[in-house]
Amino acid sequence: MRNLSLILVLCAAAWAQRTLEYDHSVVSQVRIDARDLGYAPVDLIPSEESAIGALSVGPEGAIYGATSGKRSHLFVLYPEHGYVQPLGFLPGMTTVHKAIVVSKNGDVYIGGGNGSGHLLRYTPHNDEEKPIRVDVACDVADLGIPVPGEGVYAMAIDRARNVIYGLSYPNGQFFSYDIATGKAIIHGKVAEHNIPGEKFEKEKNIGRELLATAAGFVFVSGESGALYLFNESSQKLDKLRLTAPTVPGREVYNRVDAWAEDSKGMVFGGTSDGYLFRLDPKTLTLQNLGKPLNQYRIRGVVCAPNGKLYGVGGDDDEMARLFSYNPSNGAYEMLGMIDVNRRPYYAWQAYVIDAMAIGADGTVYLGQSERKSKLYLYYPE
Amino acid sequence: MNRSLCVLLAVAGIASGRTIQVDHRVFPGLERMDGNWAALFAASDGKVYAGLAYHGGDGHLVYYDSKADRIHDVGNLTELCGESNLKRGPQSKIHAKFGEGKDGRIYFGTHAGFWWDYARFATKEGYPGAHWMAFDPRTNQVQDFGLGVPNEGVNTGAYDPQFNRIYGLTHPRGHFVYYDVRTARAVDKGRINNWESICRTLGIDDEGNVYGSFGAGQIFKYDPRTDAIQELSVRVPIREKGISLGRDYFKSETAWRTVVWDRKMRLFYGIDESATILFSFNPRAGKDGEIHALGQLCIPGFEKRRDIPYATLSLTLGHDRKLYYGAAGKEFDYGGSAGAATAHLITYELDSGRKEDLGEMLLEDGGRVLGTNAADTGPDGTIYLVGAIEVKPAAGKALEAAGDIGGVPYRLALLIYHPR
């Protein structure tokens, strides 16, 4: 005869019930919360339009995000208010990859992905006092298409120099956009050939995120997992003798999914094969820090004020998990799956996280990227 | 007779020990099968199909040939999926409703058993995923349409003969998926709900629209003509929270538990999870349909109690225009039940709104029906349920049981009731 408590735990799928043991698998419930993308249940960025692909924190601390789906939406969260305020849909856009940045004057720039390629500018103005905007177009200025015929795959900003950097899709052209002059320049490309694969695989290996450092360097990965560096002073895009770390033989499939810079100027990256690495931008030396999760894809990394790096990993068909890395002792901590359980009021688990940002107060923001998505807030110790 | 008097009489019926005898058939050689949820279908040719679950092992597809009065084991689901040598999570269940195609085949999807707190389930090393399948009663063969939902199971499902599609909601991601049989196309429409509150029944109307519940009693509609999901403004009547029932933190009470389609009136009847609230849902009325609460189908006396059992999936519409509901006497979920209690058979007459508790379900030998979680109506009006029956130890014979419910050994059985 079976042990009843074992059955209670293991039969849970039948009832779709949540067991006490499940809480062991997820992020500590006193350190995480979630926000609907608007005022539930009606004034929300709708299902099929809510997948968050990009987050960025403005100089005043506001968190901006862009979604993908049938329409793309822009939203903002002011930490002092705590709720997500939809700012309207982005005209002509259905996809925004990691392509949202905020300039030093607070203007928000959004790069349109597949089928768009437009660069839009949104200038905030008393948004806190305005009503929720879901079915109205966001009042944006169209700055044109930086790379003709291509979508924007990733963007980063050098706030000090007022320059936006970007990468195009599907051909991986690296461009800069000078905010003051409105001039876009293509500096080269990071991929020439498709990834080796089956006949139906027709994609180039292009890094999914860019990093613009305070020192004026821009990092991105490209074909065969190679790392590229754009130097602001020389205005040159160089292929480095470095590749995103992975097991030998898989370099062609591996790319950098996420970047972060710590307060000392050290650069960290996470790869699609799930490895974390440290890159010293001065010496251009790379150190593989291993694989924090037995999963693919490190989809987001941020450096927190407490000195730790927080990252999220997991492929589209896996369960997203949060981890931390302490550079001072090299220790990883597995923080669990991204889940919020505030039953009977609300409960929601994120399986796919595609964007990550760190707020001015150290709150880690995680953007869910599914048909029905929410913004998660993680509060580090 | 007014309804309150009926309820009083029904309560009196319990007090006087009212019982109802149901016929039953066990599944020979499959006594270890430990559960059945929703997977029961009475086909037009008199065969009654059931999916028997076996946590940690291979589930089975079986059918009862009502004309020959014989149970047939179609086979082990893992084997039927061609995965016996895979050494990954077994195909432990059919966890959703079957359907009959215009070609006479019986369509369904498979599901996993254990989910291991997602440490293995929904990972690349765990359960391979649900298969879409069809059983052909003419050849006695199962056709495997292949892996439909990698790493996930079909938690909830329904088949629509009009569009020849098998629909499902996956566990754990709660995605709305379907398999289009004609074009052999598997489609994933994305996430509907959170994993612990995935609704357990998809309702299909006579136009082929598919309905399910999500969120706090919300309803979605999938239209196969537009291939689009719409979230409706109507709400399923659900008892307000505020008093913990002891299961609040563990179980969802925000969705409909099951619905049945009434071809005559062209509307759904359903019950909610929280308090077995019976409701009608007319999807054609108004902009987003209309819902009316009709009372509660729990065993009389439980209506306002905190220990009202979680609603079961055993709801079917009889040919006599009565809803038949297998009500649990205690929180029932096979080995995970709160204790042993005898299940009741409750009816609700649609034309008069009269509810009647037919009493505790007992077998021919006096054995108790400890709970049910699937019901359907045969072409001749016979009511079928699948559930757990008490197994009485017999001296000198090995106990043929799947486990125990509150210390009472049980096994699965097909229950047969012939309405008068």
Interface residues (C-beta under 8 A of the other chain):
Chain A: M1 R2 L4 I7 L8 L10 C11 A12 A13 A14 W15 A16 Q17 R18 T19 L20 E21 Y22 H24 S25 P41 P46 S47 E48 D317 E318 M319 M337 N341 R343 P344 A347 W348 Q349 Y351 E370 R371 K372
Chain B: G35 W37 A53 H55 G56 H95 H111 A112 G113 F114 W115 W116 D117 Y118 A119 A122 T123 K124 P150 N151 G153 N155 H171 P172 R173 H175 K189 G190 R191 I192 N193 N194 W195 E196 S197 I198 R200 G215 A216 Q218 I229 E231 K241 R247 D248 Y249 F250 K251 S252 E253 Y310 D333 Y334 G335 G336 A401 G403 D404 P409
